[in-house]
Amino acid sequence: MKSLIDNARSFASHVAENAESFRALEAGQSPEALFISCSDSRVVPSLITGARPGELFELRTAGNIVPEYHHDHPAGETATIEYAVRVLGVRDIIVCGHSHCGAVTAIVQDDDLSSAPAVRGWLERAVPRAVRAPRSQLAPVSADMADAVQHHAVAQLERLRAYPCVRERMAEGLLSLHAWYYEVHTGAVRAHRPGGGRSFGPL
């Protein structure tokens, strides 16, 4: 905690050295994209993309899960997506999964999360237990969970397409969706290739 406090104390001097760029933020924000990523501490969107303050609107959830849209039961995640699209007018939404993801591992392996009921309920919103394969039918998976994480990221794009605001902006040609996969141990980023099934390749 000490290092975090020390950096917070010295951050104002960094801002002072770059006063003009930070002063421009007073007028508001106009981010280029909404970046949806996992809450995992190893995933740092601004570090991965090189984004400066004001360039990325971020939504971080356990397992980079996009919840289903329910206008009569609004959630923070739903509100964040809607605000980014309707109010801020972002032109791109990126869903970024990552290697060695604990949330996806729990989904694939159907882990016992009885001691963490909120986590269990959240993950079941991503893949309801009723549609998961029985443990006996689960295929072997790699340690980094690459295929499962990539498939999961693409599945979140389908969730996004069901949002009225997303559907409307895409129909107008004003919004594009992207699925990325980030390797925490190499820094490599791959992107989903539309029309290529579940294929991911270099950016």
N, C-alpha and C positions, 0 to 999 in steps of 0.2 A: 504493500500500500504506500510505503514511503516514496517510492520512485514515481508513483502516479501523482501524489501530492506535490512533489518537487517540480514535476513537469507542468502541473496546473498552475503553480505559482509563477513559473517563468514564461508561461505562454503569452502573457500580455506583452512581454518585450518582443516576442516574435511577431505579434500583430503590429506593434509599433514600427518594426523594420519593414513591414509590408502594408503600411497604413492605407495606401490608395486602393489596393485590391479588396481589403477588408471593409473599407468605408463604403464601397459600392454595394455591399450586402445590406446596408441599412434600407435601401430602396425596395427590397423584397428578394424573392428567389425565382429563378427561371431554370430549373434543372433540365438537363438533356434527357435523362432517363430515370425510370423507377427501377431500382435494383433490389430484387427479392432474394435474400440469401438466408442461410442457416444462422442461428444464434451462436454457433460454435466459435469459440474465441480464436481459433486458428484461421478463420475466414475474415479478412479485413477488406471490404469492398474498395475503399479509397486507395489502399495499397496495391490491390490487384489491378485497378484501372488507371491509377495515377490521377484520379479526380481531385479537383480542388474544391474548397468550400463553395457550395451553391450549385455544383454541377451534377450531383447525384441525390435523388430522393430515395431513401432507404426504407425497406421493410424487412425486419429480421424475425424469423419464427423458428421454432424447433423443427428441423427437417425441411426448411424452406417450403412449408406447406401453405398452399393457397386454399382457404376454406371455401366451401360452396357459398354462392351468393343467396342471401335471404334478406330481402328488403325489410321484412317485418321483424327480423331479429338481427339488427346491426351489430357488428363486431369491430374492434379496433382495426383488424387487418382489412376488412371490407372497406371501412371508411378511408383508410390510407390509400388503397388502390383507387377508389372513386375520386378522392381529392387530387391524386396525382394526375389522373386522366382528365377529369372534367374541369378542375380549377387551374392546375398548373400547366395542363396541356402537354405533358411529356409525349415525345414522339416514339419512344421505345420502352419496352418492359423486358428486363432480363431476369430470368429465374436461374440462379446459379447454385447447383448442387456441388458437393465436394467429396473427395475420397475419405474413407474411414469415418463415414457419417454414422453416429450412434443411433440417430432416429431411424434411418433407413435400415440399419442392421436389426433394430428391434422389430421393425415391421416384417422384414423378410424372415427372420428367425422366430417370429411370434413369441418374443421374450415375455417372461412373466413380470409384469409391471404392477402387480397388486400393491406393492409398497409405495407406488407413485401414481395414484389414481388419476390425477389431473393430466399427467404425461400420457398415461394409457388412453384416456378419453380423447386427447388431442390427436394422437397418432391414429386412433380408430376413425377419426374424421377424414384422414387421408386415405386409408384403405380399411373399410369396415371389416370386422372379423369374419362376417358371413361370406365374404368373397375371397378370403385368403386361402391359399392352398394348405391342406393339412400338413403338419410337420413331416409326416412320413413321405410326402410327395415333393418336398422342397429339394431343388437341385443344389449341388455344391456351389458355393459362391467364393469369389476371390477375397483375399484379406482386405483389399481396399474398397470392395463393394462397387467397383466401377460400373458394371453393367446395370446393377440394381439402381444405383444413384442416378445414372443417366436416364433410365426408363422413368424413374420417379419425377425427374425434372421436366421431362416432356409431358408427363401426365398433368403437371400443374398448369401447363399452357392450355390444356383442354378446359381446366377449371376457369382460367381467365377468360377464355372465349365465351363463357356462359354469362359473364358480367355484362349487363346492358351497356354500360359506358364503354367497355372495351369493344363489344360487338359493333356498336355504332361508329366508333372512331376507326375501326379497321375497315368497315364498309365504305367509309369516306376516304380511305387511303391515307389516313393521318396517324396511324399507329401500327407498329410492327412488334411482334413477339419473338423472343429469343430464349433458347435454353443453353446454358453453359455448364461445363464440368471443370472444376478446379482441383488439381492435385496438391494437397497440402505439403507433401514431402518433396516436390520438385518445382512447384510454382507454375507448372504448365496449365494452360487453359485451352479447352476444346469446346467447339460449338456444334450444336445439332444442325444437321443438313436437311432442310425441308425437302420432302419428297424422297428422302433416302431412308425411310423407315426409322429405325432407332440409331442411325449412323451419326457418329460424332467425329469431327476432324479438327485440325488446327484452325485457329481464327484466321 
